Amino acid sequence: MSLYYKLDTKQIAILAYACSATCCLSLACVSLLYPEFHIRYFSGALWLATAITVLFACTSCLFGLARFSLGYAIGFYLYVMILGYLWLNSFSDLPYNHAVTGLSAAASALSFLLPALLINEPLPRLVRLSERTASRGLTLILMVSMAVILVGAWYNFRMVGIDRIYDFREALAFPTPVSYLLGITSNSLLPFAFACFVLRKNLWRAGLVIFLILLIYPITLAKASLFAPVWLVGLTVVSRFIDARSTVVLSVFAPIVFGLLIFFLVRQGMLHYGTITYFGLVNFRMIAIPSVAMDYYNYFFSTHESTYFCQVQFVKALVSCPYTEPLSVVIYKFFGIGGYFNASLFATEGVASVGTLFAPFSALACGLVIAVGNRLSAGLPDRFILISSAIIAQTLMNVPLTTVMLSYGGGLLFLLLYLTPREMFHTGHVVQADLKTSVA
């Protein structure tokens, strides 16, 4: 009897609606613990917030209709982020035109989702690697990753508790090439290799990849390096039993529900207050903060000059820019709370770069970029695409698309997905390839 279950279109849509409602409830709870972040909730605006989010949630039917692709996970995470912003926007105490920015955010989400979800026809494969070459490429990725980690450890290797990382992060100084390589390795190369090893049932090498990702934490002191192995393993286990589309929706829904359960049990005195840390990491940091960033960026750029993409390094070298520091630093200094505020493509390539009115056009361009990734990865197993892009998809909730594509290796991941031989994941080929690798 098979333990694998695939939800149909209607079930996916219902699950997405339930996730949307739970996200709004979570944000209402977050407002009770983190009011200093301008996260508000009051009953007087509840009807407006409910009407807006219910109307926007109608777009979630796209996730029931669309088949899985690279853009599916990215699209759902960004959908949740925009839904959260529309909820917060109804209660925000920051003085700017909330009606215009709300309409712009909804239009931007739709402009992004349509190409990111619906354009997925395969491109002609002009370059075809053999399975042997692909296997050697995976070994090369492991060797390069080890070398990058060793070089990074030369500059910094410090075992620090997660509560003390900000005491040391400001002092970190890597040469620019090393910084780029660490980002590309942790976000693209190692997750891609992990997905390959998992689907080819080479579990020892998959375990080695997880260990290498963990080693990046004491080098960069980035919480994402601790989060990434848990996320990768979690998606791997869940996707073993349910289809990729359901896994994506549950990857947001289940953590939020668990966080809410902890929140209510703590409020009732049934759990120690220390357990609220989970709620802070997931419901606040993972879900709320990307939406809060949209609120901050909309307020800031309602009274400040747009960047016109000068936040991108190679653009800044060609044109004058009103901001000498990265936008994350500019926003942090303006608000003075929460640390550096990186933000998604909707806030950075959209609101910050071209303003509220033109943000949907920027979002459309970003959606078309993701659509290219869909076409490059078409023909690969859904589970492989899901796992290999798992970290990039999450990162896009907090980091601009240009940064992800260039500094975090998103463009390289697209290329690797295109070059990956489709036949290497067939059962017979998997066994043969693993035997060759073992002998080697």
Contacts in CASP RR format, 6 or more apart in sequence:
PFRMAT RR
TARGET T0000
AUTHOR 0000-0000-0000
METHOD contacts of the structure
MODEL  1
MSLYYKLDTKQIAILAYACSATCCLSLACVSLLYPEFHIRYFSGALWLAT
AITVLFACTSCLFGLARFSLGYAIGFYLYVMILGYLWLNSFSDLPYNHAV
TGLSAAASALSFLLPALLINEPLPRLVRLSERTASRGLTLILMVSMAVIL
VGAWYNFRMVGIDRIYDFREALAFPTPVSYLLGITSNSLLPFAFACFVLR
KNLWRAGLVIFLILLIYPITLAKASLFAPVWLVGLTVVSRFIDARSTVVL
SVFAPIVFGLLIFFLVRQGMLHYGTITYFGLVNFRMIAIPSVAMDYYNYF
FSTHESTYFCQVQFVKALVSCPYTEPLSVVIYKFFGIGGYFNASLFATEG
VASVGTLFAPFSALACGLVIAVGNRLSAGLPDRFILISSAIIAQTLMNVP
LTTVMLSYGGGLLFLLLYLTPREMFHTGHVVQADLKTSVA
3 241 0 8 1.000
4 240 0 8 1.000
4 241 0 8 1.000
4 242 0 8 1.000
4 243 0 8 1.000
5 241 0 8 1.000
5 242 0 8 1.000
5 243 0 8 1.000
5 246 0 8 1.000
6 242 0 8 1.000
6 243 0 8 1.000
6 246 0 8 1.000
7 15 0 8 1.000
7 242 0 8 1.000
7 243 0 8 1.000
7 245 0 8 1.000
7 246 0 8 1.000
9 64 0 8 1.000
9 65 0 8 1.000
10 64 0 8 1.000
11 246 0 8 1.000
12 63 0 8 1.000
12 64 0 8 1.000
12 245 0 8 1.000
12 246 0 8 1.000
12 249 0 8 1.000
13 60 0 8 1.000
13 61 0 8 1.000
13 63 0 8 1.000
13 64 0 8 1.000
15 246 0 8 1.000
15 249 0 8 1.000
15 250 0 8 1.000
15 253 0 8 1.000
16 57 0 8 1.000
16 60 0 8 1.000
16 61 0 8 1.000
16 63 0 8 1.000
16 64 0 8 1.000
16 76 0 8 1.000
16 249 0 8 1.000
17 57 0 8 1.000
17 60 0 8 1.000
18 253 0 8 1.000
19 80 0 8 1.000
19 249 0 8 1.000
19 252 0 8 1.000
19 253 0 8 1.000
19 256 0 8 1.000
20 53 0 8 1.000
20 57 0 8 1.000
20 60 0 8 1.000
20 80 0 8 1.000
20 83 0 8 1.000
21 57 0 8 1.000
22 253 0 8 1.000
22 256 0 8 1.000
22 257 0 8 1.000
22 260 0 8 1.000
23 80 0 8 1.000
23 83 0 8 1.000
23 84 0 8 1.000
23 87 0 8 1.000
23 252 0 8 1.000
23 256 0 8 1.000
23 287 0 8 1.000
24 49 0 8 1.000
24 50 0 8 1.000
24 53 0 8 1.000
24 83 0 8 1.000
24 84 0 8 1.000
24 87 0 8 1.000
25 260 0 8 1.000
26 256 0 8 1.000
26 259 0 8 1.000
26 260 0 8 1.000
26 283 0 8 1.000
26 287 0 8 1.000
26 288 0 8 1.000
27 39 0 8 1.000
27 41 0 8 1.000
27 84 0 8 1.000
27 87 0 8 1.000
27 88 0 8 1.000
27 287 0 8 1.000
27 288 0 8 1.000
27 291 0 8 1.000
28 41 0 8 1.000
29 260 0 8 1.000
29 263 0 8 1.000
29 279 0 8 1.000
29 283 0 8 1.000
30 39 0 8 1.000
30 283 0 8 1.000
30 284 0 8 1.000
30 288 0 8 1.000
31 39 0 8 1.000
31 40 0 8 1.000
31 41 0 8 1.000
31 91 0 8 1.000
32 41 0 8 1.000
33 276 0 8 1.000
33 279 0 8 1.000
33 280 0 8 1.000
33 284 0 8 1.000
34 284 0 8 1.000
34 288 0 8 1.000
36 337 0 8 1.000
37 288 0 8 1.000
37 289 0 8 1.000
37 292 0 8 1.000
37 337 0 8 1.000
37 338 0 8 1.000
38 92 0 8 1.000
38 93 0 8 1.000
38 94 0 8 1.000
38 292 0 8 1.000
38 295 0 8 1.000
38 296 0 8 1.000
39 88 0 8 1.000
39 91 0 8 1.000
39 288 0 8 1.000
39 292 0 8 1.000
40 88 0 8 1.000
40 91 0 8 1.000
40 92 0 8 1.000
40 93 0 8 1.000
41 91 0 8 1.000
42 91 0 8 1.000
45 90 0 8 1.000
45 91 0 8 1.000
48 90 0 8 1.000
49 86 0 8 1.000
49 87 0 8 1.000
49 90 0 8 1.000
49 91 0 8 1.000
52 86 0 8 1.000
52 87 0 8 1.000
52 89 0 8 1.000
52 90 0 8 1.000
52 102 0 8 1.000
53 83 0 8 1.000
53 84 0 8 1.000
53 86 0 8 1.000
53 87 0 8 1.000
56 82 0 8 1.000
56 83 0 8 1.000
56 86 0 8 1.000
56 106 0 8 1.000
56 109 0 8 1.000
57 83 0 8 1.000
59 79 0 8 1.000
59 109 0 8 1.000
59 110 0 8 1.000
59 113 0 8 1.000
60 79 0 8 1.000
62 113 0 8 1.000
62 114 0 8 1.000
62 117 0 8 1.000
62 118 0 8 1.000
63 72 0 8 1.000
63 76 0 8 1.000
63 79 0 8 1.000
63 117 0 8 1.000
63 245 0 8 1.000
63 249 0 8 1.000
64 245 0 8 1.000
66 72 0 8 1.000
66 117 0 8 1.000
66 118 0 8 1.000
67 120 0 8 1.000
67 245 0 8 1.000
68 243 0 8 1.000
68 244 0 8 1.000
68 245 0 8 1.000
68 248 0 8 1.000
68 382 0 8 1.000
68 385 0 8 1.000
68 386 0 8 1.000
69 117 0 8 1.000
69 120 0 8 1.000
69 374 0 8 1.000
69 377 0 8 1.000
69 378 0 8 1.000
69 385 0 8 1.000
70 370 0 8 1.000
70 373 0 8 1.000
70 374 0 8 1.000
70 376 0 8 1.000
70 377 0 8 1.000
70 385 0 8 1.000
70 389 0 8 1.000
70 417 0 8 1.000
71 116 0 8 1.000
71 117 0 8 1.000
71 370 0 8 1.000
71 371 0 8 1.000
71 373 0 8 1.000
71 374 0 8 1.000
71 393 0 8 1.000
72 117 0 8 1.000
72 244 0 8 1.000
72 245 0 8 1.000
72 248 0 8 1.000
73 248 0 8 1.000
73 386 0 8 1.000
73 389 0 8 1.000
73 390 0 8 1.000
73 393 0 8 1.000
74 116 0 8 1.000
74 370 0 8 1.000
74 389 0 8 1.000
74 392 0 8 1.000
74 393 0 8 1.000
74 396 0 8 1.000
75 112 0 8 1.000
75 113 0 8 1.000
75 116 0 8 1.000
75 117 0 8 1.000
75 370 0 8 1.000
75 393 0 8 1.000
76 248 0 8 1.000
76 249 0 8 1.000
76 252 0 8 1.000
77 248 0 8 1.000
77 252 0 8 1.000
77 393 0 8 1.000
77 394 0 8 1.000
77 396 0 8 1.000
77 397 0 8 1.000
78 109 0 8 1.000
78 112 0 8 1.000
78 113 0 8 1.000
78 344 0 8 1.000
78 345 0 8 1.000
78 346 0 8 1.000
78 396 0 8 1.000
78 397 0 8 1.000
79 109 0 8 1.000
79 113 0 8 1.000
80 252 0 8 1.000
80 287 0 8 1.000
81 290 0 8 1.000
81 291 0 8 1.000
81 294 0 8 1.000
81 344 0 8 1.000
81 346 0 8 1.000
81 397 0 8 1.000
82 105 0 8 1.000
82 106 0 8 1.000
82 108 0 8 1.000
82 109 0 8 1.000
82 291 0 8 1.000
82 294 0 8 1.000
82 346 0 8 1.000
83 291 0 8 1.000
84 287 0 8 1.000
84 288 0 8 1.000
84 291 0 8 1.000
85 102 0 8 1.000
85 105 0 8 1.000
85 291 0 8 1.000
85 294 0 8 1.000
85 295 0 8 1.000
86 102 0 8 1.000
86 105 0 8 1.000
86 106 0 8 1.000
87 291 0 8 1.000
88 288 0 8 1.000
88 291 0 8 1.000
88 292 0 8 1.000
88 294 0 8 1.000
88 295 0 8 1.000
89 98 0 8 1.000
89 101 0 8 1.000
89 102 0 8 1.000
89 105 0 8 1.000
89 295 0 8 1.000
90 98 0 8 1.000
92 98 0 8 1.000
92 295 0 8 1.000
94 295 0 8 1.000
94 296 0 8 1.000
94 298 0 8 1.000
94 299 0 8 1.000
95 299 0 8 1.000
96 298 0 8 1.000
96 299 0 8 1.000
96 302 0 8 1.000
96 303 0 8 1.000
97 302 0 8 1.000
97 356 0 8 1.000
100 356 0 8 1.000
100 357 0 8 1.000
101 298 0 8 1.000
101 302 0 8 1.000
101 351 0 8 1.000
101 356 0 8 1.000
104 351 0 8 1.000
104 356 0 8 1.000
104 357 0 8 1.000
104 359 0 8 1.000
104 360 0 8 1.000
105 294 0 8 1.000
105 346 0 8 1.000
105 359 0 8 1.000
107 359 0 8 1.000
107 360 0 8 1.000
107 363 0 8 1.000
108 346 0 8 1.000
108 350 0 8 1.000
108 359 0 8 1.000
108 360 0 8 1.000
108 362 0 8 1.000
108 363 0 8 1.000
109 346 0 8 1.000
109 363 0 8 1.000
110 360 0 8 1.000
111 360 0 8 1.000
111 361 0 8 1.000
111 363 0 8 1.000
111 364 0 8 1.000
111 367 0 8 1.000
112 345 0 8 1.000
112 346 0 8 1.000
112 363 0 8 1.000
112 364 0 8 1.000
112 366 0 8 1.000
112 367 0 8 1.000
112 370 0 8 1.000
113 367 0 8 1.000
115 364 0 8 1.000
115 367 0 8 1.000
115 368 0 8 1.000
115 370 0 8 1.000
115 371 0 8 1.000
116 367 0 8 1.000
116 370 0 8 1.000
116 371 0 8 1.000
116 374 0 8 1.000
119 368 0 8 1.000
119 371 0 8 1.000
119 374 0 8 1.000
119 375 0 8 1.000
120 371 0 8 1.000
120 374 0 8 1.000
120 375 0 8 1.000
120 378 0 8 1.000
121 375 0 8 1.000
121 378 0 8 1.000
122 375 0 8 1.000
122 378 0 8 1.000
122 379 0 8 1.000
123 375 0 8 1.000
123 376 0 8 1.000
123 378 0 8 1.000
123 418 0 8 1.000
125 418 0 8 1.000
127 418 0 8 1.000
127 419 0 8 1.000
128 421 0 8 1.000
129 419 0 8 1.000
129 420 0 8 1.000
129 421 0 8 1.000
130 421 0 8 1.000
131 421 0 8 1.000
131 423 0 8 1.000
131 424 0 8 1.000
131 429 0 8 1.000
131 432 0 8 1.000
131 433 0 8 1.000
132 436 0 8 1.000
134 419 0 8 1.000
134 420 0 8 1.000
134 421 0 8 1.000
134 424 0 8 1.000
135 424 0 8 1.000
135 433 0 8 1.000
135 436 0 8 1.000
135 437 0 8 1.000
138 193 0 8 1.000
138 196 0 8 1.000
138 197 0 8 1.000
138 205 0 8 1.000
141 189 0 8 1.000
141 190 0 8 1.000
141 192 0 8 1.000
141 193 0 8 1.000
142 193 0 8 1.000
142 205 0 8 1.000
142 208 0 8 1.000
142 209 0 8 1.000
142 212 0 8 1.000
144 185 0 8 1.000
144 189 0 8 1.000
145 185 0 8 1.000
145 189 0 8 1.000
145 190 0 8 1.000
145 193 0 8 1.000
145 212 0 8 1.000
146 212 0 8 1.000
148 178 0 8 1.000
148 181 0 8 1.000
148 182 0 8 1.000
148 185 0 8 1.000
149 185 0 8 1.000
149 212 0 8 1.000
149 215 0 8 1.000
149 216 0 8 1.000
149 219 0 8 1.000
151 178 0 8 1.000
151 181 0 8 1.000
152 174 0 8 1.000
152 178 0 8 1.000
152 182 0 8 1.000
152 219 0 8 1.000
153 215 0 8 1.000
153 218 0 8 1.000
153 219 0 8 1.000
155 172 0 8 1.000
155 173 0 8 1.000
155 174 0 8 1.000
155 175 0 8 1.000
155 178 0 8 1.000
155 219 0 8 1.000
156 172 0 8 1.000
156 174 0 8 1.000
156 218 0 8 1.000
156 219 0 8 1.000
156 220 0 8 1.000
156 221 0 8 1.000
157 218 0 8 1.000
157 219 0 8 1.000
158 168 0 8 1.000
158 218 0 8 1.000
158 221 0 8 1.000
159 218 0 8 1.000
160 167 0 8 1.000
160 168 0 8 1.000
160 218 0 8 1.000
160 221 0 8 1.000
162 223 0 8 1.000
162 226 0 8 1.000
165 221 0 8 1.000
165 222 0 8 1.000
165 223 0 8 1.000
168 221 0 8 1.000
169 221 0 8 1.000
172 220 0 8 1.000
172 221 0 8 1.000
174 182 0 8 1.000
180 407 0 8 1.000
182 216 0 8 1.000
182 219 0 8 1.000
182 220 0 8 1.000
183 407 0 8 1.000
183 408 0 8 1.000
183 409 0 8 1.000
184 407 0 8 1.000
184 408 0 8 1.000
184 409 0 8 1.000
184 412 0 8 1.000
185 216 0 8 1.000
186 213 0 8 1.000
186 216 0 8 1.000
186 220 0 8 1.000
186 224 0 8 1.000
186 225 0 8 1.000
186 228 0 8 1.000
186 391 0 8 1.000
187 391 0 8 1.000
187 392 0 8 1.000
187 395 0 8 1.000
187 404 0 8 1.000
187 408 0 8 1.000
187 409 0 8 1.000
187 410 0 8 1.000
188 391 0 8 1.000
188 392 0 8 1.000
188 408 0 8 1.000
188 409 0 8 1.000
188 410 0 8 1.000
188 411 0 8 1.000
188 412 0 8 1.000
188 413 0 8 1.000
188 416 0 8 1.000
189 409 0 8 1.000
189 412 0 8 1.000
190 209 0 8 1.000
190 212 0 8 1.000
190 213 0 8 1.000
191 228 0 8 1.000
191 232 0 8 1.000
191 387 0 8 1.000
191 388 0 8 1.000
191 389 0 8 1.000
191 390 0 8 1.000
191 391 0 8 1.000
191 392 0 8 1.000
192 388 0 8 1.000
192 413 0 8 1.000
192 416 0 8 1.000
192 417 0 8 1.000
193 205 0 8 1.000
193 209 0 8 1.000
194 206 0 8 1.000
194 207 0 8 1.000
194 209 0 8 1.000
194 210 0 8 1.000
194 232 0 8 1.000
194 387 0 8 1.000
194 388 0 8 1.000
195 384 0 8 1.000
195 387 0 8 1.000
195 388 0 8 1.000
196 202 0 8 1.000
196 384 0 8 1.000
196 388 0 8 1.000
196 420 0 8 1.000
196 424 0 8 1.000
197 203 0 8 1.000
197 205 0 8 1.000
197 206 0 8 1.000
197 207 0 8 1.000
197 209 0 8 1.000
198 206 0 8 1.000
198 236 0 8 1.000
198 387 0 8 1.000
199 381 0 8 1.000
199 383 0 8 1.000
199 384 0 8 1.000
199 387 0 8 1.000
199 425 0 8 1.000
199 430 0 8 1.000
200 424 0 8 1.000
200 425 0 8 1.000
200 430 0 8 1.000
200 433 0 8 1.000
200 434 0 8 1.000
201 430 0 8 1.000
201 434 0 8 1.000
202 434 0 8 1.000
202 437 0 8 1.000
210 229 0 8 1.000
210 232 0 8 1.000
210 233 0 8 1.000
213 225 0 8 1.000
213 228 0 8 1.000
213 229 0 8 1.000
213 232 0 8 1.000
214 225 0 8 1.000
214 226 0 8 1.000
214 229 0 8 1.000
216 222 0 8 1.000
216 225 0 8 1.000
217 225 0 8 1.000
217 226 0 8 1.000
224 391 0 8 1.000
224 395 0 8 1.000
228 391 0 8 1.000
231 390 0 8 1.000
231 391 0 8 1.000
231 394 0 8 1.000
232 387 0 8 1.000
232 390 0 8 1.000
232 391 0 8 1.000
235 247 0 8 1.000
235 251 0 8 1.000
235 386 0 8 1.000
235 387 0 8 1.000
235 390 0 8 1.000
236 387 0 8 1.000
238 247 0 8 1.000
238 250 0 8 1.000
238 251 0 8 1.000
239 247 0 8 1.000
239 383 0 8 1.000
239 386 0 8 1.000
239 387 0 8 1.000
242 250 0 8 1.000
243 382 0 8 1.000
244 382 0 8 1.000
244 383 0 8 1.000
244 385 0 8 1.000
244 386 0 8 1.000
245 382 0 8 1.000
247 386 0 8 1.000
248 386 0 8 1.000
252 287 0 8 1.000
255 282 0 8 1.000
255 283 0 8 1.000
255 286 0 8 1.000
256 282 0 8 1.000
256 283 0 8 1.000
256 287 0 8 1.000
258 278 0 8 1.000
258 282 0 8 1.000
259 278 0 8 1.000
259 279 0 8 1.000
259 282 0 8 1.000
259 283 0 8 1.000
260 279 0 8 1.000
260 283 0 8 1.000
262 271 0 8 1.000
262 275 0 8 1.000
262 276 0 8 1.000
262 278 0 8 1.000
262 279 0 8 1.000
263 276 0 8 1.000
263 279 0 8 1.000
263 283 0 8 1.000
265 271 0 8 1.000
265 275 0 8 1.000
266 272 0 8 1.000
266 273 0 8 1.000
266 274 0 8 1.000
266 275 0 8 1.000
266 276 0 8 1.000
266 279 0 8 1.000
286 397 0 8 1.000
289 398 0 8 1.000
290 343 0 8 1.000
290 344 0 8 1.000
290 397 0 8 1.000
290 398 0 8 1.000
293 331 0 8 1.000
293 341 0 8 1.000
293 342 0 8 1.000
293 343 0 8 1.000
293 344 0 8 1.000
293 347 0 8 1.000
293 398 0 8 1.000
294 343 0 8 1.000
294 344 0 8 1.000
294 346 0 8 1.000
294 347 0 8 1.000
294 351 0 8 1.000
296 331 0 8 1.000
296 335 0 8 1.000
296 341 0 8 1.000
296 343 0 8 1.000
297 331 0 8 1.000
297 343 0 8 1.000
297 347 0 8 1.000
297 348 0 8 1.000
297 351 0 8 1.000
297 352 0 8 1.000
298 347 0 8 1.000
298 351 0 8 1.000
298 356 0 8 1.000
300 330 0 8 1.000
300 331 0 8 1.000
300 334 0 8 1.000
301 351 0 8 1.000
301 352 0 8 1.000
301 355 0 8 1.000
301 356 0 8 1.000
302 356 0 8 1.000
304 322 0 8 1.000
305 322 0 8 1.000
306 352 0 8 1.000
306 353 0 8 1.000
306 354 0 8 1.000
306 355 0 8 1.000
307 321 0 8 1.000
307 322 0 8 1.000
307 323 0 8 1.000
307 327 0 8 1.000
307 352 0 8 1.000
307 353 0 8 1.000
308 319 0 8 1.000
308 353 0 8 1.000
308 354 0 8 1.000
309 315 0 8 1.000
309 349 0 8 1.000
309 353 0 8 1.000
309 402 0 8 1.000
310 316 0 8 1.000
310 319 0 8 1.000
310 320 0 8 1.000
310 321 0 8 1.000
310 322 0 8 1.000
310 323 0 8 1.000
311 321 0 8 1.000
311 323 0 8 1.000
311 326 0 8 1.000
311 327 0 8 1.000
311 348 0 8 1.000
311 352 0 8 1.000
311 353 0 8 1.000
311 400 0 8 1.000
312 402 0 8 1.000
323 330 0 8 1.000
325 333 0 8 1.000
326 340 0 8 1.000
327 341 0 8 1.000
327 342 0 8 1.000
327 343 0 8 1.000
327 348 0 8 1.000
327 352 0 8 1.000
328 340 0 8 1.000
328 341 0 8 1.000
328 342 0 8 1.000
328 343 0 8 1.000
329 340 0 8 1.000
331 340 0 8 1.000
331 341 0 8 1.000
331 343 0 8 1.000
332 338 0 8 1.000
332 339 0 8 1.000
332 340 0 8 1.000
332 341 0 8 1.000
335 341 0 8 1.000
342 348 0 8 1.000
342 398 0 8 1.000
342 399 0 8 1.000
342 400 0 8 1.000
342 403 0 8 1.000
343 352 0 8 1.000
343 398 0 8 1.000
343 399 0 8 1.000
343 400 0 8 1.000
344 396 0 8 1.000
344 397 0 8 1.000
344 398 0 8 1.000
344 399 0 8 1.000
344 400 0 8 1.000
345 362 0 8 1.000
345 363 0 8 1.000
345 366 0 8 1.000
345 396 0 8 1.000
345 400 0 8 1.000
345 401 0 8 1.000
346 359 0 8 1.000
346 363 0 8 1.000
348 400 0 8 1.000
348 402 0 8 1.000
349 362 0 8 1.000
349 363 0 8 1.000
349 365 0 8 1.000
349 366 0 8 1.000
349 400 0 8 1.000
349 401 0 8 1.000
349 402 0 8 1.000
350 358 0 8 1.000
350 359 0 8 1.000
350 362 0 8 1.000
350 363 0 8 1.000
351 359 0 8 1.000
353 362 0 8 1.000
354 361 0 8 1.000
354 362 0 8 1.000
366 401 0 8 1.000
369 401 0 8 1.000
369 405 0 8 1.000
372 414 0 8 1.000
373 414 0 8 1.000
373 417 0 8 1.000
376 414 0 8 1.000
376 415 0 8 1.000
376 417 0 8 1.000
376 418 0 8 1.000
377 385 0 8 1.000
377 414 0 8 1.000
377 417 0 8 1.000
377 418 0 8 1.000
379 422 0 8 1.000
380 417 0 8 1.000
380 420 0 8 1.000
380 422 0 8 1.000
380 425 0 8 1.000
381 425 0 8 1.000
384 425 0 8 1.000
385 417 0 8 1.000
388 413 0 8 1.000
388 416 0 8 1.000
388 417 0 8 1.000
389 413 0 8 1.000
392 404 0 8 1.000
392 408 0 8 1.000
392 409 0 8 1.000
392 410 0 8 1.000
392 413 0 8 1.000
395 404 0 8 1.000
395 408 0 8 1.000
396 404 0 8 1.000
399 408 0 8 1.000
404 410 0 8 1.000
405 411 0 8 1.000
423 429 0 8 1.000
424 430 0 8 1.000
424 433 0 8 1.000
END
